[in-house]
Amino acid sequence: MKRRIFAAIIFLLLGVVNCGDVENIDVSQTSVFPTIKKYPSFLDVLKEDLLIQEWNDNEKSCHDQILKILTNVQNSTLWATWIWDSVQLPSGQFYGAHNHFGNFDQCLRRLWNDDPMPTQYCLVDLKLAEADKLMSEINPYDKSEGYFHFRNEYSSTFNIMSWGICMPAVCQTESIHKFVRTLYRYSHISTINPHPDIKSLHCQFTRTPQGNTTGLYSLLLSAVLLIVIASTCTFITMKYKDSKTNRIVMKIVSAFDLRKNASDLMSVSKDEIKVMHGVRFLTAFMVVTLHVMFINIMATAGNGLDMMDDFKRYAGFLSHASVVVDTYFMMSGLLLMKSFKPETGRLISPIKLIIKRYFRDTKYAQVEQEACEKNWWLGLLMVGNYIDPEHICMQITWYIPADYHMAVACTLMYWLYQKNKRSGLCLFGLVTIASLLLPGVYTYYHKLNAITVFDVE
């Protein structure tokens, strides 16, 4: 027992001596564990870059809010991190994925009511180089900038980059350009072209556009009134079918008769060309199929090189898709000549037919008037194919003025043929020769392909 107590006392004395020696340790000596040096983060460098730039008085509010976002991102504040997380640096540009949208919805939408900073989503198009070289065999040891000059055989390019940026709502065009150029410098693509051209800029704010409730209610009310009128007219026609009511009134009322209209819709005319139904169906089927294929291949945010492979696979079918539209012109011309009823021998009225054709085709132009703010009047005058065709309203309506112009020419030529058969035949011959020569002259003058080929461009 005494030996155990003595050993414990000796152990405590040794511990006190060792603790006293700790005070004599030189803390300046190198530790066994290496110290971790703190380097500036990407956000630190970006903030420093923005601070040393010159921002004028009009840009100061935008500059301050951008710095506020970056500072709060470093502090891991939710609202700022939410905004910054909606932006992505470019990736996949070399593979043809030129759309770097980030997250549009995250930029403009919040899960809280008290928004510390309203934002806007801006889509910027950057031109990295001129696509002036046809793609050939690629050397992997060449400089990267040469790759952006390539254009493949289907006109797919790699020189345009569409970049989605989430910006404070107070930022104007110049401020957005300045920040985009600053952020672009931290992308690996900036080593290839540090000064790209900004081609276009389109921004959308967080303000949600109000729905057109007046138009919706008007549409519903019109539909209800039309149903009531049609039902009433059907009842009147059934009740007073055999009465000696004013014929003009009954003719107007019967125009809204549901039974009569349904019967006319389902009836088969003895004078119709039955084969036209099959031709029309097959043509419509091919047009819809081609559009779906084009949308799936071209209008996605996918990879350009994969799109090139798809074009190679379906080149024979897609590259000459415009030929299908010629079938519509053939049907239109055939039905137009049939409407003249040449077997009767009666002289047609060209002015009346041209005006009637115009109002028939202008139904589509009225849609243009609602959709376009600049060139709607070109659609109404049927000249959108010739005046400012690059900005034609609703490009799919190019067919309407083309069909109308050919209908006018056909009507006038047939009228001349009825007046003077020799002059009409001469005019038909001249028009036929011109239709063969003019496309060749136009193709040669503008150095176009001999056959219209659809490509990415």
C-alpha positions as CSV (number, residue, x, y, z in Angstrom):
1,M,0.0,0.0,0.0
2,K,2.8,2.4,0.9
3,R,4.6,1.5,-2.3
4,R,1.5,2.5,-4.4
5,I,1.1,5.8,-2.7
6,F,4.8,6.6,-3.2
7,A,4.5,5.7,-6.9
8,A,1.5,8.0,-7.4
9,I,3.4,10.9,-5.7
10,I,6.4,10.4,-8.0
11,F,4.0,10.3,-11.1
12,L,2.4,13.6,-10.2
13,L,5.7,15.3,-9.6
14,L,7.0,14.3,-13.0
15,G,3.8,15.6,-14.6
16,V,4.2,19.0,-13.0
17,V,7.8,19.2,-14.2
18,N,6.8,18.4,-17.8
19,C,4.0,21.0,-17.7
20,G,6.5,23.6,-16.6
21,D,8.6,22.8,-19.6
22,V,5.8,23.6,-21.9
23,E,6.2,27.3,-21.2
24,N,9.8,27.1,-22.6
25,I,8.7,25.7,-26.0
26,D,9.5,27.9,-28.9
27,V,6.2,28.4,-30.7
28,S,8.0,30.0,-33.7
29,Q,9.4,26.6,-34.6
30,T,7.8,24.9,-37.7
31,S,4.9,22.7,-36.8
32,V,4.7,19.1,-37.8
33,F,1.4,19.8,-39.6
34,P,1.6,22.2,-42.6
35,T,-0.5,25.3,-42.5
36,I,-3.2,25.7,-45.2
37,K,-2.7,28.9,-47.2
38,K,-5.9,30.7,-48.1
39,Y,-6.1,31.7,-51.8
40,P,-8.6,34.2,-53.2
41,S,-11.7,32.5,-54.6
42,F,-13.2,33.1,-58.0
43,L,-15.7,35.5,-56.5
44,D,-12.9,37.5,-54.8
45,V,-11.1,37.9,-58.1
46,L,-14.4,38.8,-59.9
47,K,-15.3,41.4,-57.4
48,E,-11.8,42.9,-57.5
49,D,-12.0,43.0,-61.3
50,L,-15.4,44.8,-61.1
51,L,-14.0,47.3,-58.5
52,I,-11.1,48.5,-60.6
53,Q,-13.2,49.1,-63.7
54,E,-14.6,52.5,-64.5
55,W,-18.4,52.7,-64.1
56,N,-20.2,56.0,-64.8
57,D,-23.0,57.5,-62.8
58,N,-25.7,55.8,-64.8
59,E,-24.1,52.4,-64.2
60,K,-23.3,52.8,-60.5
61,S,-26.6,51.4,-59.3
62,C,-26.1,48.3,-61.4
63,H,-22.5,48.0,-60.3
64,D,-23.4,48.2,-56.6
65,Q,-26.2,45.6,-56.9
66,I,-23.8,43.2,-58.7
67,L,-21.3,43.6,-55.9
68,K,-24.1,43.1,-53.4
69,I,-25.0,39.8,-55.0
70,L,-21.4,38.6,-55.0
71,T,-20.8,39.6,-51.4
72,N,-24.0,37.8,-50.3
73,V,-23.1,34.7,-52.3
74,Q,-19.8,34.6,-50.3
75,N,-21.8,34.8,-47.2
76,S,-24.0,32.0,-48.5
77,T,-27.2,34.1,-48.3
78,L,-30.1,32.3,-50.0
79,W,-31.5,35.0,-52.2
80,A,-28.1,35.9,-53.7
81,T,-27.0,32.3,-54.1
82,W,-30.3,31.6,-55.8
83,I,-29.6,34.3,-58.4
84,W,-26.0,33.3,-59.0
85,D,-26.8,29.6,-59.2
86,S,-29.0,30.4,-62.3
87,V,-25.9,31.4,-64.3
88,Q,-23.5,28.9,-65.9
89,L,-20.2,29.3,-67.6
90,P,-20.1,28.0,-71.2
91,S,-19.5,24.3,-71.8
92,G,-19.7,22.1,-74.9
93,Q,-19.1,24.9,-77.4
94,F,-16.6,22.8,-79.3
95,Y,-19.2,20.0,-79.7
96,G,-21.7,22.5,-81.2
97,A,-23.8,23.1,-78.1
98,H,-23.8,26.9,-78.6
99,N,-26.8,27.5,-76.2
100,H,-25.7,28.1,-72.6
101,F,-29.0,29.3,-71.2
102,G,-28.5,28.7,-67.5
103,N,-31.8,28.5,-65.7
104,F,-34.4,31.0,-67.0
105,D,-37.1,30.1,-64.4
106,Q,-34.8,30.3,-61.4
107,C,-33.6,33.7,-62.5
108,L,-37.1,35.1,-62.7
109,R,-39.0,33.1,-60.0
110,R,-38.8,33.3,-56.2
111,L,-40.2,31.1,-53.5
112,W,-40.6,34.1,-51.1
113,N,-42.7,37.2,-51.2
114,D,-40.2,39.9,-50.0
115,D,-37.7,39.9,-52.9
116,P,-34.5,41.7,-51.9
117,M,-33.5,42.3,-55.5
118,P,-35.6,42.1,-58.7
119,T,-33.7,40.6,-61.6
120,Q,-33.9,40.2,-65.4
121,Y,-32.9,37.3,-67.6
122,C,-30.7,38.5,-70.5
123,L,-29.8,36.3,-73.5
124,V,-26.6,37.5,-75.2
125,D,-25.2,36.3,-78.5
126,L,-21.4,36.4,-78.8
127,K,-19.6,36.0,-82.1
128,L,-16.3,34.3,-81.4
129,A,-14.9,34.3,-85.0
130,E,-15.9,34.4,-88.7
131,A,-17.1,31.0,-89.9
132,D,-15.2,31.3,-93.3
133,K,-13.6,27.9,-93.7
134,L,-15.1,24.6,-94.8
135,M,-14.4,21.9,-92.3
136,S,-11.9,19.3,-93.5
137,E,-9.5,17.0,-91.7
138,I,-8.8,18.3,-88.2
139,N,-5.4,18.3,-86.6
140,P,-5.7,17.9,-82.8
141,Y,-2.4,19.8,-82.3
142,D,-3.6,23.0,-84.1
143,K,-4.5,26.2,-82.3
144,S,-8.0,26.1,-80.8
145,E,-9.1,29.4,-82.3
146,G,-9.0,27.9,-85.8
147,Y,-11.8,25.5,-84.9
148,F,-14.3,28.4,-84.5
149,H,-13.7,29.4,-88.1
150,F,-15.0,26.1,-89.4
151,R,-18.3,25.5,-91.2
152,N,-19.3,21.9,-92.0
153,E,-21.0,20.8,-95.2
154,Y,-24.4,21.4,-93.8
155,S,-23.5,25.0,-92.7
156,S,-23.4,24.1,-89.0
157,T,-21.0,26.5,-87.2
158,F,-19.3,26.8,-83.8
159,N,-18.6,30.5,-83.8
160,I,-21.8,31.8,-82.1
161,M,-22.4,31.5,-78.4
162,S,-25.8,32.2,-76.8
163,W,-25.3,32.9,-73.1
164,G,-28.1,33.4,-70.6
165,I,-27.2,35.8,-67.7
166,C,-29.2,36.7,-64.6
167,M,-28.8,40.5,-64.0
168,P,-30.3,43.0,-61.5
169,A,-33.3,44.7,-63.0
170,V,-31.8,48.2,-62.8
171,C,-28.9,47.3,-65.2
172,Q,-29.0,48.9,-68.7
173,T,-27.6,47.7,-71.9
174,E,-24.1,49.1,-71.5
175,S,-23.8,47.8,-67.9
176,I,-24.9,44.3,-69.1
177,H,-22.3,44.3,-71.9
178,K,-19.6,45.3,-69.4
179,F,-20.5,42.6,-66.9
180,V,-20.8,40.0,-69.7
181,R,-17.3,40.8,-71.0
182,T,-16.0,40.7,-67.4
183,L,-17.5,37.3,-66.6
184,Y,-16.5,36.0,-70.0
185,R,-12.9,36.5,-69.2
186,Y,-13.1,33.8,-66.5
187,S,-14.2,31.2,-69.1
188,H,-11.7,29.0,-70.8
189,I,-13.0,30.3,-74.2
190,S,-11.6,33.7,-73.4
191,T,-8.1,32.3,-74.0
192,I,-9.1,31.7,-77.6
193,N,-10.8,35.0,-78.2
194,P,-10.6,37.5,-75.4
195,H,-12.7,40.2,-77.2
196,P,-15.8,38.6,-78.9
197,D,-18.4,40.7,-80.6
198,I,-21.8,41.1,-78.9
199,K,-24.3,40.6,-81.7
200,S,-27.6,40.9,-79.9
201,L,-29.1,41.3,-76.4
202,H,-32.6,40.5,-75.3
203,C,-33.7,40.8,-71.7
204,Q,-36.9,39.8,-69.9
205,F,-37.9,41.2,-66.5
206,T,-39.4,39.4,-63.6
207,R,-42.7,41.3,-64.1
208,T,-45.2,38.6,-65.1
209,P,-47.3,39.9,-68.1
210,Q,-51.0,40.2,-67.1
211,G,-53.3,37.8,-68.9
212,N,-55.7,39.2,-71.5
213,T,-58.9,38.4,-69.6
214,T,-60.9,40.8,-71.7
215,G,-60.1,38.9,-74.8
216,L,-60.8,35.5,-73.2
217,Y,-64.2,36.7,-71.9
218,S,-65.1,38.2,-75.3
219,L,-64.2,34.9,-77.0
220,L,-66.4,32.9,-74.6
221,L,-69.3,35.4,-75.0
222,S,-69.0,35.3,-78.8
223,A,-69.1,31.5,-78.7
224,V,-72.2,31.5,-76.5
225,L,-73.9,34.0,-78.8
226,L,-73.0,32.1,-81.9
227,I,-74.5,28.9,-80.4
228,V,-77.7,30.7,-79.4
229,I,-78.0,32.3,-82.9
230,A,-77.4,29.0,-84.7
231,S,-79.9,27.1,-82.4
232,T,-82.5,29.8,-82.9
233,C,-82.1,29.9,-86.7
234,T,-82.3,26.1,-86.8
235,F,-85.6,26.2,-84.8
236,I,-87.0,28.9,-87.1
237,T,-86.1,27.0,-90.2
238,M,-87.7,23.8,-88.9
239,K,-90.9,25.6,-87.8
240,Y,-91.4,27.9,-90.8
241,K,-90.1,25.6,-93.4
242,D,-93.2,25.7,-95.6
243,S,-94.5,29.1,-94.7
244,K,-94.5,32.0,-97.1
245,T,-92.1,34.1,-95.2
246,N,-89.8,36.7,-96.9
247,R,-87.4,34.7,-99.0
248,I,-84.5,36.9,-98.3
249,V,-85.0,36.7,-94.5
250,M,-85.3,32.9,-94.7
251,K,-82.2,32.7,-96.8
252,I,-80.2,34.6,-94.2
253,V,-81.7,32.5,-91.4
254,S,-81.0,29.2,-93.2
255,A,-77.3,30.2,-93.5
256,F,-77.0,29.5,-89.8
257,D,-79.1,26.3,-89.8
258,L,-77.0,23.6,-88.1
259,R,-78.8,20.8,-89.9
260,K,-78.3,22.3,-93.4
261,N,-74.7,23.2,-92.8
262,A,-73.9,19.7,-91.4
263,S,-75.6,18.2,-94.5
264,D,-73.6,20.5,-96.9
265,L,-70.4,19.6,-95.0
266,M,-70.9,15.9,-95.3
267,S,-72.2,15.9,-98.9
268,V,-70.1,14.8,-101.9
269,S,-70.2,16.9,-104.9
270,K,-70.5,15.2,-108.3
271,D,-68.2,17.8,-109.8
272,E,-65.2,17.3,-107.4
273,I,-61.9,15.7,-108.3
274,K,-61.8,12.8,-105.9
275,V,-58.1,12.0,-106.3
276,M,-57.3,15.5,-104.9
277,H,-58.3,14.3,-101.4
278,G,-55.5,11.7,-101.5
279,V,-53.0,14.0,-102.9
280,R,-53.8,16.6,-100.3
281,F,-53.6,14.1,-97.5
282,L,-50.2,12.7,-98.6
283,T,-48.8,16.2,-99.1
284,A,-50.0,17.4,-95.7
285,F,-48.5,14.2,-94.1
286,M,-45.1,14.8,-95.7
287,V,-45.1,18.5,-94.7
288,V,-45.9,17.8,-91.1
289,T,-43.3,14.9,-91.0
290,L,-40.6,17.1,-92.4
291,H,-41.3,19.9,-90.0
292,V,-41.2,17.6,-87.0
293,M,-37.9,16.1,-88.2
294,F,-36.4,19.6,-88.7
295,I,-37.5,20.7,-85.3
296,N,-36.1,17.6,-83.6
297,I,-32.8,18.0,-85.4
298,M,-32.2,21.7,-85.6
299,A,-34.3,23.7,-83.1
300,T,-33.1,22.0,-80.0
301,A,-30.3,23.0,-77.6
302,G,-28.5,19.8,-78.4
303,N,-25.1,19.1,-79.8
304,G,-24.2,20.3,-83.2
305,L,-22.0,17.4,-84.2
306,D,-24.8,14.9,-83.4
307,M,-27.1,17.1,-85.5
308,M,-24.6,16.8,-88.4
309,D,-24.8,13.0,-88.1
310,D,-28.5,13.2,-88.3
311,F,-28.3,15.4,-91.4
312,K,-26.0,12.8,-93.0
313,R,-28.5,10.1,-92.2
314,Y,-31.5,11.9,-93.6
315,A,-29.8,14.2,-96.1
316,G,-31.6,12.8,-99.2
317,F,-35.0,13.3,-97.6
318,L,-34.5,16.6,-95.7
319,S,-32.2,18.6,-98.1
320,H,-34.8,18.8,-100.9
321,A,-37.9,19.2,-98.7
322,S,-39.0,22.3,-100.6
323,V,-40.2,20.2,-103.5
324,V,-43.1,19.0,-101.5
325,V,-44.6,22.5,-101.4
326,D,-44.8,22.5,-105.2
327,T,-47.6,20.1,-104.9
328,Y,-49.7,22.8,-103.2
329,F,-49.1,25.2,-106.0
330,M,-50.1,22.5,-108.5
331,M,-53.4,21.8,-106.6
332,S,-54.1,25.5,-106.3
333,G,-53.6,26.1,-110.0
334,L,-55.7,23.1,-111.0
335,L,-58.6,24.1,-108.8
336,L,-58.3,27.7,-110.0
337,M,-58.6,26.7,-113.6
338,K,-61.5,24.4,-112.7
339,S,-63.3,27.4,-111.1
340,F,-63.2,29.2,-114.4
341,K,-65.5,26.5,-115.9
342,P,-64.0,26.7,-119.3
343,E,-66.6,24.2,-120.7
344,T,-69.2,26.9,-120.4
345,G,-67.4,29.3,-122.7
346,R,-68.4,32.3,-120.6
347,L,-66.0,35.3,-120.3
348,I,-64.6,35.6,-116.8
349,S,-64.4,38.8,-114.8
350,P,-60.7,39.1,-113.8
351,I,-61.2,42.1,-111.4
352,K,-64.0,40.2,-109.5
353,L,-61.9,37.0,-109.3
354,I,-58.8,38.8,-108.1
355,I,-60.7,40.7,-105.4
356,K,-62.4,37.5,-104.3
357,R,-59.1,35.7,-104.2
358,Y,-57.5,38.5,-102.1
359,F,-60.2,38.4,-99.4
360,R,-60.0,34.6,-99.3
361,D,-56.2,34.7,-98.7
362,T,-56.3,37.7,-96.4
363,K,-57.8,35.6,-93.6
364,Y,-54.3,34.5,-92.9
365,A,-52.9,38.0,-93.2
366,Q,-55.2,39.2,-90.4
367,V,-53.3,36.8,-88.1
368,E,-50.1,38.5,-89.2
369,Q,-51.6,41.9,-88.3
370,E,-52.1,40.8,-84.7
371,A,-48.7,39.1,-84.5
372,C,-46.5,41.7,-86.1
373,E,-45.8,45.2,-85.1
374,K,-43.6,46.3,-87.9
375,N,-44.4,44.6,-91.2
376,W,-48.1,43.6,-90.8
377,W,-49.0,45.9,-93.7
378,L,-46.7,44.0,-96.0
379,G,-48.8,40.9,-95.3
380,L,-52.0,42.7,-96.0
381,L,-50.6,44.0,-99.4
382,M,-49.3,40.5,-100.3
383,V,-45.8,41.8,-100.9
384,G,-44.0,40.4,-97.9
385,N,-42.0,38.1,-100.1
386,Y,-40.4,41.0,-102.0
387,I,-40.1,43.8,-99.5
388,D,-38.0,43.1,-96.4
389,P,-38.3,39.4,-96.8
390,E,-35.7,38.7,-94.0
391,H,-38.3,40.1,-91.5
392,I,-41.5,38.7,-93.0
393,C,-44.2,38.3,-90.4
394,M,-44.7,34.6,-89.6
395,Q,-42.3,33.0,-92.1
396,I,-44.6,30.1,-92.7
397,T,-47.1,32.5,-94.4
398,W,-44.7,33.1,-97.3
399,Y,-46.8,30.7,-99.3
400,I,-49.9,33.0,-99.2
401,P,-48.6,35.9,-101.2
402,A,-46.8,33.6,-103.6
403,D,-50.0,31.7,-104.3
404,Y,-52.0,34.9,-104.7
405,H,-49.5,36.3,-107.2
406,M,-49.6,33.2,-109.3
407,A,-53.4,33.2,-109.1
408,V,-53.5,36.8,-110.4
409,A,-51.1,36.0,-113.2
410,C,-53.1,32.9,-114.2
411,T,-56.4,34.8,-114.1
412,L,-55.1,37.6,-116.3
413,M,-53.6,35.1,-118.8
414,Y,-56.7,33.1,-119.1
415,W,-58.8,36.2,-119.5
416,L,-56.5,37.3,-122.4
417,Y,-56.8,33.8,-123.9
418,Q,-60.6,34.1,-123.9
419,K,-60.4,37.5,-125.6
420,N,-57.8,36.5,-128.1
421,K,-56.6,32.9,-128.3
422,R,-53.5,33.7,-130.3
423,S,-52.3,36.4,-128.0
424,G,-53.1,34.1,-125.0
425,L,-51.1,31.2,-126.4
426,C,-48.1,33.5,-127.1
427,L,-48.2,34.9,-123.6
428,F,-48.4,31.3,-122.2
429,G,-45.3,30.4,-124.2
430,L,-43.4,33.5,-123.0
431,V,-44.3,32.9,-119.4
432,T,-43.2,29.2,-119.7
433,I,-39.8,30.2,-121.2
434,A,-39.3,32.9,-118.5
435,S,-40.2,30.5,-115.8
436,L,-37.4,28.2,-117.0
437,L,-34.8,31.0,-117.6
438,L,-35.3,33.3,-114.6
439,P,-34.5,30.7,-111.8
440,G,-31.3,29.9,-113.6
441,V,-30.3,33.5,-114.0
442,Y,-31.1,34.3,-110.4
443,T,-29.2,31.2,-109.2
444,Y,-26.1,32.1,-111.3
445,Y,-26.2,35.8,-110.3
446,H,-26.4,35.1,-106.5
447,K,-24.1,32.1,-106.7
448,L,-26.6,29.7,-105.2
449,N,-26.8,26.0,-105.3
450,A,-28.3,24.5,-108.5
451,I,-30.9,22.7,-106.4
452,T,-32.4,24.2,-103.2
453,V,-30.7,22.5,-100.3
454,F,-32.0,22.9,-96.8
455,D,-29.2,23.1,-94.2
456,V,-28.7,24.4,-90.7
457,E,-28.3,28.0,-91.8
